[in-house]
């Protein structure tokens, strides 16, 4: 096990899908109460496992960061007839 951050442990885990895929990385994180609630809500809404939900969330976060760093912008709307609103991530 290796880690630079005492709150995060990273180690290679065997990939159950076979040798043709790169090994998965096991990460241990400490979630705030707000993040833990968001994870619980997301898994309830999607029916996905915590692992799948976290994997997807990280991919979405990276996508958003690439867009914002490339001078892009992110917009959302609450419903089809609602106005577009720019999202700012602090």
Phi and psi restraints in degrees (value plus and minus 20) as a CYANA .aco file:
   2 UNK   PHI    -148.0  -108.0
   2 UNK   PSI     130.1   170.1
   3 UNK   PHI    -188.1  -148.1
   3 UNK   PSI     116.0   156.0
   4 UNK   PHI    -112.8   -72.8
   4 UNK   PSI     -48.5    -8.5
   5 UNK   PHI    -119.7   -79.7
   5 UNK   PSI     103.5   143.5
   6 UNK   PHI     -83.4   -43.4
   6 UNK   PSI     -38.8     1.2
   7 UNK   PHI    -110.4   -70.4
   7 UNK   PSI     -22.2    17.8
   8 UNK   PHI    -149.4  -109.4
   8 UNK   PSI     104.6   144.6
   9 UNK   PHI    -131.8   -91.8
   9 UNK   PSI     109.4   149.4
  10 UNK   PHI    -144.5  -104.5
  10 UNK   PSI     112.4   152.4
  11 UNK   PHI    -175.0  -135.0
  11 UNK   PSI     133.5   173.5
  12 UNK   PHI     -92.7   -52.7
  12 UNK   PSI     117.1   157.1
  13 UNK   PHI    -138.6   -98.6
  13 UNK   PSI     126.6   166.6
  14 UNK   PHI     -83.5   -43.5
  14 UNK   PSI     121.0   161.0
  15 UNK   PHI    -110.6   -70.6
  15 UNK   PSI      98.9   138.9
  16 UNK   PHI     -88.7   -48.7
  16 UNK   PSI     -32.4     7.6
  17 UNK   PHI    -106.0   -66.0
  17 UNK   PSI     -23.2    16.8
  18 UNK   PHI      98.1   138.1
  18 UNK   PSI     153.9   193.9
  19 UNK   PHI     -95.2   -55.2
  19 UNK   PSI     -32.0     8.0
  20 UNK   PHI     -95.5   -55.5
  20 UNK   PSI     -34.4     5.6
  21 UNK   PHI    -124.6   -84.6
  21 UNK   PSI     129.1   169.1
  22 UNK   PHI     -84.7   -44.7
  22 UNK   PSI     135.4   175.4
  23 UNK   PHI     -85.2   -45.2
  23 UNK   PSI     128.4   168.4
  24 UNK   PHI     -99.6   -59.6
  24 UNK   PSI     137.8   177.8
  25 UNK   PHI    -129.1   -89.1
  25 UNK   PSI     106.7   146.7
  26 UNK   PHI    -112.2   -72.2
  26 UNK   PSI     109.9   149.9
  27 UNK   PHI    -150.4  -110.4
  27 UNK   PSI     115.3   155.3
  28 UNK   PHI    -129.1   -89.1
  28 UNK   PSI     106.5   146.5
  29 UNK   PHI    -147.4  -107.4
  29 UNK   PSI     135.9   175.9
  30 UNK   PHI    -123.8   -83.8
  30 UNK   PSI      98.3   138.3
  31 UNK   PHI    -115.6   -75.6
  31 UNK   PSI     120.4   160.4
  32 UNK   PHI     -88.9   -48.9
  32 UNK   PSI     146.0   186.0
  33 UNK   PHI     -79.6   -39.6
  33 UNK   PSI     -59.7   -19.7
  34 UNK   PHI     -85.2   -45.2
  34 UNK   PSI     -62.5   -22.5
  35 UNK   PHI     -88.5   -48.5
  35 UNK   PSI     -59.7   -19.7
  36 UNK   PHI     -82.7   -42.7
  36 UNK   PSI     -59.8   -19.8
  37 UNK   PHI     -87.0   -47.0
  37 UNK   PSI     -59.9   -19.9
  38 UNK   PHI     -83.6   -43.6
  38 UNK   PSI     -60.0   -20.0
  39 UNK   PHI     -84.8   -44.8
  39 UNK   PSI     -65.0   -25.0
  40 UNK   PHI     -79.6   -39.6
  40 UNK   PSI     -65.9   -25.9
  41 UNK   PHI     -83.7   -43.7
  41 UNK   PSI     -64.0   -24.0
  42 UNK   PHI     -83.6   -43.6
  42 UNK   PSI     -60.8   -20.8
  43 UNK   PHI     -88.6   -48.6
  43 UNK   PSI     -54.6   -14.6
  44 UNK   PHI     -87.2   -47.2
  44 UNK   PSI     -62.1   -22.1
  45 UNK   PHI     -87.1   -47.1
  45 UNK   PSI     -57.4   -17.4
  46 UNK   PHI    -119.7   -79.7
  46 UNK   PSI     -45.3    -5.3
  47 UNK   PHI      59.3    99.3
  47 UNK   PSI     -15.9    24.1
  48 UNK   PHI     -98.8   -58.8
  48 UNK   PSI     140.2   180.2
  49 UNK   PHI     -92.6   -52.6
  49 UNK   PSI     146.0   186.0
  50 UNK   PHI     -80.9   -40.9
  50 UNK   PSI     -60.9   -20.9
  51 UNK   PHI     -81.1   -41.1
  51 UNK   PSI     -68.8   -28.8
  52 UNK   PHI     -82.9   -42.9
  52 UNK   PSI     -59.9   -19.9
  53 UNK   PHI     -84.0   -44.0
  53 UNK   PSI     -65.0   -25.0
  54 UNK   PHI     -85.7   -45.7
  54 UNK   PSI     -62.5   -22.5
  55 UNK   PHI     -78.3   -38.3
  55 UNK   PSI     -65.7   -25.7
  56 UNK   PHI     -86.7   -46.7
  56 UNK   PSI     -60.4   -20.4
  57 UNK   PHI     -81.3   -41.3
  57 UNK   PSI     -61.2   -21.2
  58 UNK   PHI     -85.8   -45.8
  58 UNK   PSI     -58.0   -18.0
  59 UNK   PHI     -85.8   -45.8
  59 UNK   PSI     -61.6   -21.6
  60 UNK   PHI     -85.4   -45.4
  60 UNK   PSI     -62.4   -22.4
  61 UNK   PHI     -80.9   -40.9
  61 UNK   PSI     -63.8   -23.8
  62 UNK   PHI     -84.4   -44.4
  62 UNK   PSI     -61.3   -21.3
  63 UNK   PHI     -79.4   -39.4
  63 UNK   PSI     -66.2   -26.2
  64 UNK   PHI     -83.9   -43.9
  64 UNK   PSI     -64.5   -24.5
  65 UNK   PHI     -82.3   -42.3
  65 UNK   PSI     -61.4   -21.4
  66 UNK   PHI     -81.5   -41.5
  66 UNK   PSI     -62.8   -22.8
  67 UNK   PHI     -84.1   -44.1
  67 UNK   PSI     -64.8   -24.8
  68 UNK   PHI     -90.5   -50.5
  68 UNK   PSI     -56.1   -16.1
  69 UNK   PHI     -94.5   -54.5
  69 UNK   PSI     -40.9    -0.9
  70 UNK   PHI    -111.2   -71.2
  70 UNK   PSI       4.5    44.5
  71 UNK   PHI      43.7    83.7
  71 UNK   PSI       4.2    44.2
  72 UNK   PHI    -107.8   -67.8
  72 UNK   PSI    -196.7  -156.7
  73 UNK   PHI    -163.0  -123.0
  73 UNK   PSI     137.7   177.7
  74 UNK   PHI    -141.5  -101.5
  74 UNK   PSI     109.0   149.0
  75 UNK   PHI    -145.3  -105.3
  75 UNK   PSI     131.6   171.6
  76 UNK   PHI    -163.4  -123.4
  76 UNK   PSI     146.9   186.9
  77 UNK   PHI    -165.6  -125.6
  77 UNK   PSI     126.6   166.6
  78 UNK   PHI     -92.9   -52.9
  78 UNK   PSI     -48.8    -8.8
  79 UNK   PHI    -174.7  -134.7
  79 UNK   PSI     151.5   191.5
  80 UNK   PHI     -79.3   -39.3
  80 UNK   PSI     -52.1   -12.1
  81 UNK   PHI    -116.3   -76.3
  81 UNK   PSI     -18.8    21.2
  82 UNK   PHI    -102.6   -62.6
  82 UNK   PSI     133.4   173.4
  83 UNK   PHI     -90.6   -50.6
  83 UNK   PSI     133.1   173.1
  84 UNK   PHI     -90.5   -50.5
  84 UNK   PSI     119.8   159.8
  85 UNK   PHI    -147.4  -107.4
  85 UNK   PSI     117.3   157.3
  86 UNK   PHI     -98.3   -58.3
  86 UNK   PSI     114.5   154.5
  87 UNK   PHI    -113.6   -73.6
  87 UNK   PSI     111.0   151.0
  88 UNK   PHI    -136.8   -96.8
  88 UNK   PSI     103.6   143.6
  89 UNK   PHI    -126.8   -86.8
  89 UNK   PSI     101.8   141.8
